[in-house]
Amino acid sequence: MAKLGIGRGPDSVLLPFFSHQVIEYLASLYLLQVGATMGGKVAVPCYVLGALILAAATFSGKPLGGGRLPRSMHRFVDLALLAGVAATPFLFGFNDDPKALVRVEGLAVALALLAWVTNYNPPQPGQVKEIAREFKGVAPRMAGRAVGRRASKRRPQR
């Protein structure tokens, strides 16, 4: 029987590291955007944290990183950055601005969930082929449904 909620049990589904890196790149861009739109005393801490998250994703290993940071160390860096993101509004005094507080603390919660559900282990030999084989069986059906729904919306009503 499947568990409800987010767990780390033997039957839980974990994100591959590839997805983790993509989400980290998006989170860094989000922080840079928050700094640019909010301005004032929010800007500099958001720029610095965005650059640090971008560097962590870039310097980690394959598939989307170019550095040699091992995944176990990357997990430690993720937790340190998570603590930094969560503490930033209080350390830099913009916790009285509700928009900035919600944006930064919401990102901290999202990064905590990301760290919780990520599989930091390196891929096993043949795992990529297995994922591709499963996707090959499901992808045409999903594409057909999407095209069918799109085409049905274009037909004129009689």
N, C-alpha and C positions, 0 to 999 in steps of 0.2 A: 504494500500500500504506500502511495506517495505521501510525503510529508507536506504539510501546509506551512508556508512561511519560508524564510531564508535560513537554511541550515548548512552545516558542514559535515553532515553524516555521509555514510558510504553510498547512499543513493541520491545525493544532491548533485545538481548540475553546476559546474564551475565554468567561468569564462576562460577561454584560452588567452594566453599572454598577448597575442596579436590584438585582440579586442581591447585589452587593458591599455595597450599603448595608444590605440586610436582614441580612446576616451580621454586619456591623459593629454594628448595633443589638443583635443577639443576643449578640455578644462583650462589649459593654459591660454588658449585664445579667448575663452570666456572671461578669464580674469583680466586680461589685457583690455578687453572691451569694457568691462566694468570700470576699470581705472579711467579709461578715456571718456566714458559717458558721465561718470559721477564727478570727476575732477576734484579739486580741493585736496584735503588731507587724505582722501581715499586713494588718490591716483598712484602715488609713489609705492605704497605697500602692495597694491594690486599688481603694478608693473613688475616689482621685484619677485613676488610670488609666482606670477605668470611665467617669468623668465626661468625661475628655478624649476618649476614643473616641466617646462619645455626642455630644459637641460637634462633633467632626470629621464625623461622619455627618450631623448636623443642619444644620451650616452649609455643607455642600457643596450643589451645585446639584440640579436636578431629577433624577429623579422623586420622591425621598423626602426631599430636603433643602429647607430654606427659605432658605438663604443664597446668596451669590454666589461661593463659593470655587470657582475653576476646577478642572477635573479634573486638570490637570497639577500644580497646587499640592496637591490632595488626595493625589495619589500621593506627593509629598514628605512630607506630614504622616503618611501611612500608614507610611512607612519610619522616620520619627522615632519614632512611637508604637511600632512594632515593636521598635526598639532599646531604648526605655524599658521595654517589657514584658519583654524578654529580660534586661535588666540589673537589674531591680527586686529579685529575690531576693538578689542579691549586694550591691547597694548598701544595702539596708535590713536585711541580716543575718538573713534567714529561710531561707537556703539549707541550714540544718541540719534543717529540718522537711521530711521527704520528701513529705508530702501537698501542702503549699503549693507546694513546688518543682515537682512534677510538674504540678499544675494550671496554674501560671503559665507554665512553660516549654512545656507542651503547647499553651497558647493562643498563645504566641509562634510556635510552628511552624505552627499553623493560620493565623495572620495572615500569615505569610511566604508560605504556599501561596496564600492568598487574593490577596495583592498580585501574585503571580507569574502567576496565571491570569485576572486581571481585564482586561477591555478598557476602558481609560480614555477611549477616543475617543468623541466624541458620536455618537449614532445618525444614520445616513444617512437622508435622506428616503425614505419607503416601507419602511424596514426593519421597523417595527413591524407594518405590514400583512402583510408577508411572513411574519413569525413567527406571527402570528395565523392566517394561511391554512394554514400547515403544521400548527399545533396543531389547527385545525378538522378536518383530515383524520385525525389520530391520536387525538384525545381521545375520540370516541364508542366506538372499539374498546377503548381502555384502560378506560373506564368500564364497558362491557359485560363485560369480563373480570373486573373487580373485583366487580361485582354477581353474576356467575355463580359466582365462588369463594365469596362470602359466602353465597349461597343454597344451594350444595351442602353447606356445613357445617351448615346448619340442618335439613336433611332427616333424619328418623330412619332409622337403619339397620334393614334387614329381616333 
